[in-house]
């Protein structure tokens, strides 16, 4: 997502999301979206989005879930 944010305008991304991604989302995939979009962002940017203790707890839960899925998905790729 960091690359997408560096190279696409908000309008470009909205169009891509509407045409290609939104129709394919399944309900069980939606909780992973925030962690995926934060992947690769500077830590200060992530902290600034989650100042509330409740939001920090949700972020931590989602980040752990995302990390497990990433490890499982890329387990055969050399480090």
C-alpha atoms as one frame of an Amber mdcrd trajectory, in Angstrom:
protein
   0.000   0.000   0.000   2.884   2.377   0.597   3.735   2.112  -3.112   0.116
   2.655  -4.109  -0.053   5.752  -1.932   3.168   7.069  -3.436   2.062   6.657
  -7.048  -1.735   6.945  -7.249  -3.957   9.882  -6.446  -6.907   9.336  -4.131
  -9.207   9.527  -7.146  -7.169   6.908  -9.044  -7.223   4.558  -6.063 -10.963
   5.038  -5.536 -11.595   4.049  -9.158  -9.340   0.967  -8.965 -10.924  -0.092
  -5.678 -14.457   0.350  -7.034 -13.823  -1.513 -10.282 -11.495  -4.296  -9.200
 -11.378  -4.867  -5.468 -14.739  -4.080  -3.845 -16.721  -6.627  -5.885 -14.334
  -9.392  -4.814 -14.295  -8.703  -1.031 -15.718 -11.450   1.122 -17.022 -10.555
   4.596 -14.299 -12.566   6.380 -11.595 -10.644   4.475 -12.696  -7.165   5.529
 -11.129  -7.211   9.042  -7.703  -7.728   7.474  -7.929  -4.661   5.268  -6.807
  -2.059   7.849  -3.696  -4.062   8.763  -2.885  -4.635   5.096  -3.223  -0.946
   4.272  -0.967  -0.001   7.197   1.734  -2.482   6.210   4.868  -0.541   5.261
   3.715   2.813   6.621   6.041   4.662   9.007   5.357   3.798  12.653   4.597
   7.436  13.502   1.890   7.578  10.827   0.253   4.447  12.227   0.477   5.749
  15.815  -1.124   9.041  14.789  -4.134   7.177  13.386  -4.690   5.140  16.557
  -4.441   7.461  19.550  -7.475   6.003  21.348  -6.751   2.996  23.612  -9.667
   1.105  22.071  -8.415   1.702  18.534  -4.886   0.720  19.573  -6.222  -2.583
  20.929  -8.116  -3.243  17.695  -5.020  -2.342  15.662  -2.868  -4.715  17.726
  -5.339  -7.566  17.252  -5.622  -6.966  13.509  -1.861  -6.532  13.091  -1.190
  -9.879  14.802  -3.782 -11.598  12.650  -2.275 -10.014   9.539   1.266 -11.025
  10.554   0.180 -14.652  11.024  -1.480 -14.665   7.605   1.611 -13.117   5.983
   3.896 -15.726   7.577   1.583 -18.517   6.431   1.291 -17.102   2.906   4.997
 -16.480   2.399   6.426 -19.354   4.454   8.204 -20.863   1.450   9.826 -17.634
   0.297  13.453 -17.342   1.428  14.049 -14.451   3.829
